[in-house]
Amino acid sequence: MSDTSIRISRALHRRLTVLGGKDYTIGEVIEMLLDDFTPAETETCPDCGADASVDDDGCIECENCGYTDCDEDIDNE
């Protein structure tokens, strides 16, 4: 079995264990798994050029240099 197959199998097992007996369609389970494996949205940090995450509010937050554009939005209100 390939490394990817093993990872998917383990993720499926964990997901089904968490579901605790509720009936889900295979499509719903696959969607949940895709959410588990889909990387978070990223943009390029304007300060250092590293990949920076984008949170649910659309704020850019860079773990490399600490840049965030959320503080700018609050200051402008």
Gaussian input, Z-matrix of N, CA and C with variables (Angstrom, degrees):
# hf/3-21g

backbone

0 1
 N
 C     1     B1
 C     2     B2     1     A1
 N     3     B3     2     A2     1     D1
 C     4     B4     3     A3     2     D2
 C     5     B5     4     A4     3     D3
 N     6     B6     5     A5     4     D4
 C     7     B7     6     A6     5     D5
 C     8     B8     7     A7     6     D6
 N     9     B9     8     A8     7     D7
 C    10    B10     9     A9     8     D8
 C    11    B11    10    A10     9     D9
 N    12    B12    11    A11    10    D10
 C    13    B13    12    A12    11    D11
 C    14    B14    13    A13    12    D12
 N    15    B15    14    A14    13    D13
 C    16    B16    15    A15    14    D14
 C    17    B17    16    A16    15    D15
 N    18    B18    17    A17    16    D16
 C    19    B19    18    A18    17    D17
 C    20    B20    19    A19    18    D18
 N    21    B21    20    A20    19    D19
 C    22    B22    21    A21    20    D20
 C    23    B23    22    A22    21    D21
 N    24    B24    23    A23    22    D22
 C    25    B25    24    A24    23    D23
 C    26    B26    25    A25    24    D24
 N    27    B27    26    A26    25    D25
 C    28    B28    27    A27    26    D26
 C    29    B29    28    A28    27    D27
 N    30    B30    29    A29    28    D28
 C    31    B31    30    A30    29    D29
 C    32    B32    31    A31    30    D30
 N    33    B33    32    A32    31    D31
 C    34    B34    33    A33    32    D32
 C    35    B35    34    A34    33    D33
 N    36    B36    35    A35    34    D34
 C    37    B37    36    A36    35    D35
 C    38    B38    37    A37    36    D36
 N    39    B39    38    A38    37    D37
 C    40    B40    39    A39    38    D38
 C    41    B41    40    A40    39    D39
 N    42    B42    41    A41    40    D40
 C    43    B43    42    A42    41    D41
 C    44    B44    43    A43    42    D42
 N    45    B45    44    A44    43    D43
 C    46    B46    45    A45    44    D44
 C    47    B47    46    A46    45    D45
 N    48    B48    47    A47    46    D46
 C    49    B49    48    A48    47    D47
 C    50    B50    49    A49    48    D48
 N    51    B51    50    A50    49    D49
 C    52    B52    51    A51    50    D50
 C    53    B53    52    A52    51    D51
 N    54    B54    53    A53    52    D52
 C    55    B55    54    A54    53    D53
 C    56    B56    55    A55    54    D54
 N    57    B57    56    A56    55    D55
 C    58    B58    57    A57    56    D56
 C    59    B59    58    A58    57    D57
 N    60    B60    59    A59    58    D58
 C    61    B61    60    A60    59    D59
 C    62    B62    61    A61    60    D60
 N    63    B63    62    A62    61    D61
 C    64    B64    63    A63    62    D62
 C    65    B65    64    A64    63    D63
 N    66    B66    65    A65    64    D64
 C    67    B67    66    A66    65    D65
 C    68    B68    67    A67    66    D66
 N    69    B69    68    A68    67    D67
 C    70    B70    69    A69    68    D68
 C    71    B71    70    A70    69    D69
 N    72    B72    71    A71    70    D70
 C    73    B73    72    A72    71    D71
 C    74    B74    73    A73    72    D72
 N    75    B75    74    A74    73    D73
 C    76    B76    75    A75    74    D74
 C    77    B77    76    A76    75    D75
 N    78    B78    77    A77    76    D76
 C    79    B79    78    A78    77    D77
 C    80    B80    79    A79    78    D78
 N    81    B81    80    A80    79    D79
 C    82    B82    81    A81    80    D80
 C    83    B83    82    A82    81    D81
 N    84    B84    83    A83    82    D82
 C    85    B85    84    A84    83    D83
 C    86    B86    85    A85    84    D84
 N    87    B87    86    A86    85    D85
 C    88    B88    87    A87    86    D86
 C    89    B89    88    A88    87    D87
 N    90    B90    89    A89    88    D88
 C    91    B91    90    A90    89    D89
 C    92    B92    91    A91    90    D90
 N    93    B93    92    A92    91    D91
 C    94    B94    93    A93    92    D92
 C    95    B95    94    A94    93    D93
 N    96    B96    95    A95    94    D94
 C    97    B97    96    A96    95    D95
 C    98    B98    97    A97    96    D96
 N    99    B99    98    A98    97    D97
 C   100   B100    99    A99    98    D98
 C   101   B101   100   A100    99    D99
 N   102   B102   101   A101   100   D100
 C   103   B103   102   A102   101   D101
 C   104   B104   103   A103   102   D102
 N   105   B105   104   A104   103   D103
 C   106   B106   105   A105   104   D104
 C   107   B107   106   A106   105   D105
 N   108   B108   107   A107   106   D106
 C   109   B109   108   A108   107   D107
 C   110   B110   109   A109   108   D108
 N   111   B111   110   A110   109   D109
 C   112   B112   111   A111   110   D110
 C   113   B113   112   A112   111   D111
 N   114   B114   113   A113   112   D112
 C   115   B115   114   A114   113   D113
 C   116   B116   115   A115   114   D114
 N   117   B117   116   A116   115   D115
 C   118   B118   117   A117   116   D116
 C   119   B119   118   A118   117   D117
 N   120   B120   119   A119   118   D118
 C   121   B121   120   A120   119   D119
 C   122   B122   121   A121   120   D120
 N   123   B123   122   A122   121   D121
 C   124   B124   123   A123   122   D122
 C   125   B125   124   A124   123   D123
 N   126   B126   125   A125   124   D124
 C   127   B127   126   A126   125   D125
 C   128   B128   127   A127   126   D126
 N   129   B129   128   A128   127   D127
 C   130   B130   129   A129   128   D128
 C   131   B131   130   A130   129   D129
 N   132   B132   131   A131   130   D130
 C   133   B133   132   A132   131   D131
 C   134   B134   133   A133   132   D132
 N   135   B135   134   A134   133   D133
 C   136   B136   135   A135   134   D134
 C   137   B137   136   A136   135   D135
 N   138   B138   137   A137   136   D136
 C   139   B139   138   A138   137   D137
 C   140   B140   139   A139   138   D138
 N   141   B141   140   A140   139   D139
 C   142   B142   141   A141   140   D140
 C   143   B143   142   A142   141   D141
 N   144   B144   143   A143   142   D142
 C   145   B145   144   A144   143   D143
 C   146   B146   145   A145   144   D144
 N   147   B147   146   A146   145   D145
 C   148   B148   147   A147   146   D146
 C   149   B149   148   A148   147   D147
 N   150   B150   149   A149   148   D148
 C   151   B151   150   A150   149   D149
 C   152   B152   151   A151   150   D150
 N   153   B153   152   A152   151   D151
 C   154   B154   153   A153   152   D152
 C   155   B155   154   A154   153   D153
 N   156   B156   155   A155   154   D154
 C   157   B157   156   A156   155   D155
 C   158   B158   157   A157   156   D156
 N   159   B159   158   A158   157   D157
 C   160   B160   159   A159   158   D158
 C   161   B161   160   A160   159   D159
 N   162   B162   161   A161   160   D160
 C   163   B163   162   A162   161   D161
 C   164   B164   163   A163   162   D162
 N   165   B165   164   A164   163   D163
 C   166   B166   165   A165   164   D164
 C   167   B167   166   A166   165   D165
 N   168   B168   167   A167   166   D166
 C   169   B169   168   A168   167   D167
 C   170   B170   169   A169   168   D168
 N   171   B171   170   A170   169   D169
 C   172   B172   171   A171   170   D170
 C   173   B173   172   A172   171   D171
 N   174   B174   173   A173   172   D172
 C   175   B175   174   A174   173   D173
 C   176   B176   175   A175   174   D174
 N   177   B177   176   A176   175   D175
 C   178   B178   177   A177   176   D176
 C   179   B179   178   A178   177   D177
 N   180   B180   179   A179   178   D178
 C   181   B181   180   A180   179   D179
 C   182   B182   181   A181   180   D180
 N   183   B183   182   A182   181   D181
 C   184   B184   183   A183   182   D182
 C   185   B185   184   A184   183   D183
 N   186   B186   185   A185   184   D184
 C   187   B187   186   A186   185   D185
 C   188   B188   187   A187   186   D186
 N   189   B189   188   A188   187   D187
 C   190   B190   189   A189   188   D188
 C   191   B191   190   A190   189   D189
 N   192   B192   191   A191   190   D190
 C   193   B193   192   A192   191   D191
 C   194   B194   193   A193   192   D192
 N   195   B195   194   A194   193   D193
 C   196   B196   195   A195   194   D194
 C   197   B197   196   A196   195   D195
 N   198   B198   197   A197   196   D196
 C   199   B199   198   A198   197   D197
 C   200   B200   199   A199   198   D198
 N   201   B201   200   A200   199   D199
 C   202   B202   201   A201   200   D200
 C   203   B203   202   A202   201   D201
 N   204   B204   203   A203   202   D202
 C   205   B205   204   A204   203   D203
 C   206   B206   205   A205   204   D204
 N   207   B207   206   A206   205   D205
 C   208   B208   207   A207   206   D206
 C   209   B209   208   A208   207   D207
 N   210   B210   209   A209   208   D208
 C   211   B211   210   A210   209   D209
 C   212   B212   211   A211   210   D210
 N   213   B213   212   A212   211   D211
 C   214   B214   213   A213   212   D212
 C   215   B215   214   A214   213   D213
 N   216   B216   215   A215   214   D214
 C   217   B217   216   A216   215   D215
 C   218   B218   217   A217   216   D216
 N   219   B219   218   A218   217   D217
 C   220   B220   219   A219   218   D218
 C   221   B221   220   A220   219   D219
 N   222   B222   221   A221   220   D220
 C   223   B223   222   A222   221   D221
 C   224   B224   223   A223   222   D222
 N   225   B225   224   A224   223   D223
 C   226   B226   225   A225   224   D224
 C   227   B227   226   A226   225   D225
 N   228   B228   227   A227   226   D226
 C   229   B229   228   A228   227   D227
 C   230   B230   229   A229   228   D228

   B1=1.4452
   B2=1.5340
   B3=1.3145
   B4=1.4662
   B5=1.5269
   B6=1.3306
   B7=1.4667
   B8=1.5307
   B9=1.3269
   B10=1.4615
   B11=1.5215
   B12=1.3188
   B13=1.4691
   B14=1.5207
   B15=1.3232
   B16=1.4609
   B17=1.5206
   B18=1.3391
   B19=1.4672
   B20=1.5238
   B21=1.3188
   B22=1.4687
   B23=1.5206
   B24=1.3231
   B25=1.4587
   B26=1.5239
   B27=1.3322
   B28=1.4676
   B29=1.5272
   B30=1.3297
   B31=1.4682
   B32=1.5207
   B33=1.3161
   B34=1.4666
   B35=1.5280
   B36=1.3139
   B37=1.4609
   B38=1.5279
   B39=1.3628
   B40=1.4674
   B41=1.5220
   B42=1.3269
   B43=1.4668
   B44=1.5192
   B45=1.3244
   B46=1.4587
   B47=1.5248
   B48=1.3208
   B49=1.4572
   B50=1.5217
   B51=1.3216
   B52=1.4540
   B53=1.5279
   B54=1.3189
   B55=1.4637
   B56=1.5269
   B57=1.3140
   B58=1.4521
   B59=1.5128
   B60=1.2900
   B61=1.4482
   B62=1.5147
   B63=1.3245
   B64=1.4480
   B65=1.5228
   B66=1.3170
   B67=1.4603
   B68=1.5184
   B69=1.3213
   B70=1.4545
   B71=1.5117
   B72=1.3221
   B73=1.4559
   B74=1.5228
   B75=1.3204
   B76=1.4590
   B77=1.5307
   B78=1.3232
   B79=1.4620
   B80=1.5221
   B81=1.3248
   B82=1.4639
   B83=1.5273
   B84=1.3230
   B85=1.4593
   B86=1.5319
   B87=1.3217
   B88=1.4641
   B89=1.5247
   B90=1.3147
   B91=1.4717
   B92=1.5284
   B93=1.3282
   B94=1.4636
   B95=1.5265
   B96=1.3350
   B97=1.4615
   B98=1.5212
   B99=1.3176
   B100=1.4642
   B101=1.5214
   B102=1.3226
   B103=1.4631
   B104=1.5276
   B105=1.3430
   B106=1.4657
   B107=1.5230
   B108=1.3382
   B109=1.4584
   B110=1.5243
   B111=1.3290
   B112=1.4560
   B113=1.5168
   B114=1.3369
   B115=1.4565
   B116=1.5192
   B117=1.3103
   B118=1.4608
   B119=1.5279
   B120=1.3261
   B121=1.4549
   B122=1.5242
   B123=1.3203
   B124=1.4599
   B125=1.5193
   B126=1.3174
   B127=1.4592
   B128=1.5200
   B129=1.3034
   B130=1.4519
   B131=1.5194
   B132=1.3190
   B133=1.4595
   B134=1.5282
   B135=1.3399
   B136=1.4631
   B137=1.5314
   B138=1.3434
   B139=1.4698
   B140=1.5259
   B141=1.3478
   B142=1.4681
   B143=1.5279
   B144=1.3320
   B145=1.4583
   B146=1.5199
   B147=1.3312
   B148=1.4651
   B149=1.5271
   B150=1.3243
   B151=1.4596
   B152=1.5228
   B153=1.3114
   B154=1.4598
   B155=1.5229
   B156=1.3212
   B157=1.4621
   B158=1.5218
   B159=1.3378
   B160=1.4486
   B161=1.5207
   B162=1.3417
   B163=1.4573
   B164=1.5249
   B165=1.3258
   B166=1.4623
   B167=1.5224
   B168=1.3298
   B169=1.4622
   B170=1.5250
   B171=1.3472
   B172=1.4552
   B173=1.5182
   B174=1.3235
   B175=1.4624
   B176=1.5252
   B177=1.3142
   B178=1.4619
   B179=1.5229
   B180=1.3360
   B181=1.4546
   B182=1.5224
   B183=1.3292
   B184=1.4582
   B185=1.5216
   B186=1.3293
   B187=1.4646
   B188=1.5224
   B189=1.3337
   B190=1.4566
   B191=1.5279
   B192=1.3483
   B193=1.4653
   B194=1.5278
   B195=1.3392
   B196=1.4555
   B197=1.5207
   B198=1.3409
   B199=1.4673
   B200=1.5240
   B201=1.3131
   B202=1.4561
   B203=1.5205
   B204=1.3217
   B205=1.4602
   B206=1.5252
   B207=1.3281
   B208=1.4686
   B209=1.5192
   B210=1.3335
   B211=1.4670
   B212=1.5192
   B213=1.3373
   B214=1.4726
   B215=1.5118
   B216=1.3454
   B217=1.4683
   B218=1.5328
   B219=1.3366
   B220=1.4694
   B221=1.5282
   B222=1.3396
   B223=1.4643
   B224=1.5211
   B225=1.3513
   B226=1.4631
   B227=1.5188
   B228=1.3215
   B229=1.4751
   B230=1.5055
   A1=107.81
   A2=117.77
   A3=121.55
   A4=111.07
   A5=115.33
   A6=121.07
   A7=110.61
   A8=117.23
   A9=121.16
   A10=110.84
   A11=116.98
   A12=120.62
   A13=111.12
   A14=116.06
   A15=120.25
   A16=110.21
   A17=117.40
   A18=121.11
   A19=111.01
   A20=116.31
   A21=120.01
   A22=110.61
   A23=116.52
   A24=120.74
   A25=111.03
   A26=117.04
   A27=120.69
   A28=110.85
   A29=116.66
   A30=119.93
   A31=110.81
   A32=116.39
   A33=120.57
   A34=110.07
   A35=116.49
   A36=120.38
   A37=111.01
   A38=116.94
   A39=120.25
   A40=110.60
   A41=116.55
   A42=120.66
   A43=110.25
   A44=117.75
   A45=120.25
   A46=110.90
   A47=118.09
   A48=121.10
   A49=110.19
   A50=116.59
   A51=121.52
   A52=111.06
   A53=117.11
   A54=120.82
   A55=111.53
   A56=117.31
   A57=121.92
   A58=116.33
   A59=118.26
   A60=120.73
   A61=116.06
   A62=119.40
   A63=120.05
   A64=108.62
   A65=116.98
   A66=120.70
   A67=111.09
   A68=115.96
   A69=122.99
   A70=108.08
   A71=116.20
   A72=119.60
   A73=108.16
   A74=117.16
   A75=120.56
   A76=109.82
   A77=117.37
   A78=121.17
   A79=112.06
   A80=116.20
   A81=120.21
   A82=111.06
   A83=116.83
   A84=120.53
   A85=109.85
   A86=117.82
   A87=121.02
   A88=110.08
   A89=118.14
   A90=121.46
   A91=110.74
   A92=116.76
   A93=120.33
   A94=110.85
   A95=116.46
   A96=120.43
   A97=111.12
   A98=116.77
   A99=119.67
   A100=110.63
   A101=117.11
   A102=120.60
   A103=110.78
   A104=116.69
   A105=121.09
   A106=111.84
   A107=117.74
   A108=121.86
   A109=113.41
   A110=118.04
   A111=120.70
   A112=109.22
   A113=116.73
   A114=118.21
   A115=111.72
   A116=115.79
   A117=121.01
   A118=109.24
   A119=115.80
   A120=121.21
   A121=109.37
   A122=116.62
   A123=120.72
   A124=110.80
   A125=115.06
   A126=123.60
   A127=107.17
   A128=116.61
   A129=120.70
   A130=109.17
   A131=115.89
   A132=121.21
   A133=109.14
   A134=117.72
   A135=120.06
   A136=112.92
   A137=118.33
   A138=120.73
   A139=112.35
   A140=117.08
   A141=119.00
   A142=114.20
   A143=117.95
   A144=120.80
   A145=114.99
   A146=118.25
   A147=121.75
   A148=110.34
   A149=115.93
   A150=120.01
   A151=108.33
   A152=116.73
   A153=122.36
   A154=108.33
   A155=116.70
   A156=120.24
   A157=110.45
   A158=114.43
   A159=122.07
   A160=106.43
   A161=117.21
   A162=119.74
   A163=111.47
   A164=116.88
   A165=122.21
   A166=113.30
   A167=117.12
   A168=120.81
   A169=112.21
   A170=117.03
   A171=121.23
   A172=113.92
   A173=117.05
   A174=121.30
   A175=110.02
   A176=115.89
   A177=121.74
   A178=107.71
   A179=116.08
   A180=121.38
   A181=108.44
   A182=116.55
   A183=122.14
   A184=110.16
   A185=116.62
   A186=120.83
   A187=110.92
   A188=117.46
   A189=121.19
   A190=112.19
   A191=117.03
   A192=119.72
   A193=113.32
   A194=117.36
   A195=120.49
   A196=114.86
   A197=117.55
   A198=120.83
   A199=110.32
   A200=116.44
   A201=122.57
   A202=108.02
   A203=116.38
   A204=119.21
   A205=111.59
   A206=117.89
   A207=121.24
   A208=111.03
   A209=116.98
   A210=120.57
   A211=111.26
   A212=116.79
   A213=120.40
   A214=110.57
   A215=116.99
   A216=120.57
   A217=110.83
   A218=116.30
   A219=120.39
   A220=109.57
   A221=117.54
   A222=121.32
   A223=112.16
   A224=117.14
   A225=121.12
   A226=113.14
   A227=117.86
   A228=119.83
   A229=111.00
   D1=136.16
   D2=-179.25
   D3=-73.63
   D4=161.98
   D5=178.83
   D6=-58.27
   D7=-41.32
   D8=179.59
   D9=-64.45
   D10=-42.52
   D11=178.49
   D12=-61.81
   D13=-40.31
   D14=179.19
   D15=-65.28
   D16=-44.17
   D17=178.77
   D18=-60.73
   D19=-44.33
   D20=-179.62
   D21=-65.79
   D22=-42.35
   D23=179.07
   D24=-61.23
   D25=-44.51
   D26=179.09
   D27=-65.46
   D28=-41.56
   D29=179.22
   D30=-63.59
   D31=-41.14
   D32=178.35
   D33=-63.32
   D34=-43.89
   D35=178.49
   D36=-61.05
   D37=-45.62
   D38=178.65
   D39=-61.93
   D40=-43.82
   D41=-177.74
   D42=-63.62
   D43=-44.44
   D44=-178.89
   D45=-68.13
   D46=-33.41
   D47=176.92
   D48=-64.45
   D49=-41.30
   D50=-179.76
   D51=-67.46
   D52=-33.60
   D53=-176.70
   D54=-65.29
   D55=-25.36
   D56=171.69
   D57=58.74
   D58=43.65
   D59=171.42
   D60=91.65
   D61=-7.36
   D62=177.77
   D63=-71.49
   D64=140.55
   D65=-179.14
   D66=-79.78
   D67=120.84
   D68=175.84
   D69=-122.85
   D70=149.95
   D71=173.84
   D72=-75.16
   D73=159.32
   D74=178.42
   D75=-61.43
   D76=-32.83
   D77=177.67
   D78=-63.41
   D79=-40.22
   D80=177.97
   D81=-65.95
   D82=-41.18
   D83=179.28
   D84=-66.31
   D85=-42.20
   D86=178.48
   D87=-62.51
   D88=-41.60
   D89=177.94
   D90=-60.93
   D91=-41.90
   D92=177.61
   D93=-62.56
   D94=-42.31
   D95=179.40
   D96=-64.62
   D97=-40.89
   D98=178.47
   D99=-61.72
   D100=-39.03
   D101=176.09
   D102=-60.77
   D103=-37.55
   D104=179.43
   D105=-65.85
   D106=-33.91
   D107=-173.98
   D108=-100.40
   D109=-6.57
   D110=-179.09
   D111=-82.26
   D112=123.46
   D113=179.64
   D114=-66.47
   D115=152.01
   D116=177.82
   D117=-64.11
   D118=154.40
   D119=178.11
   D120=-63.97
   D121=136.61
   D122=179.24
   D123=-130.63
   D124=156.27
   D125=172.29
   D126=-136.16
   D127=171.66
   D128=176.97
   D129=-87.13
   D130=131.08
   D131=178.92
   D132=-66.89
   D133=128.29
   D134=-179.57
   D135=-70.38
   D136=-18.09
   D137=-179.46
   D138=-86.75
   D139=-49.60
   D140=-173.07
   D141=-115.40
   D142=-12.26
   D143=177.93
   D144=85.64
   D145=0.28
   D146=177.86
   D147=-77.57
   D148=165.66
   D149=173.47
   D150=-67.92
   D151=131.72
   D152=179.54
   D153=-124.53
   D154=141.75
   D155=-178.96
   D156=-79.85
   D157=154.85
   D158=176.86
   D159=-115.91
   D160=121.75
   D161=-178.15
   D162=-83.44
   D163=-178.24
   D164=-175.97
   D165=-62.59
   D166=-25.04
   D167=179.05
   D168=-88.43
   D169=-0.10
   D170=179.73
   D171=87.02
   D172=9.76
   D173=179.65
   D174=-81.24
   D175=138.01
   D176=176.21
   D177=-88.54
   D178=131.40
   D179=178.53
   D180=-133.91
   D181=119.28
   D182=-177.70
   D183=-101.28
   D184=120.83
   D185=177.71
   D186=-77.23
   D187=-20.65
   D188=-178.11
   D189=-71.04
   D190=-48.81
   D191=-175.14
   D192=-118.65
   D193=-7.23
   D194=178.57
   D195=89.36
   D196=2.89
   D197=179.94
   D198=-62.27
   D199=141.17
   D200=169.54
   D201=-145.98
   D202=142.15
   D203=176.54
   D204=-97.69
   D205=0.46
   D206=179.19
   D207=-68.09
   D208=-39.09
   D209=179.62
   D210=-62.08
   D211=-35.33
   D212=179.15
   D213=-63.77
   D214=-41.11
   D215=-179.65
   D216=-64.04
   D217=-39.15
   D218=-179.22
   D219=-68.18
   D220=-40.93
   D221=-178.95
   D222=-64.69
   D223=-29.05
   D224=-176.44
   D225=-85.00
   D226=-5.87
   D227=-177.50
   D228=-81.81

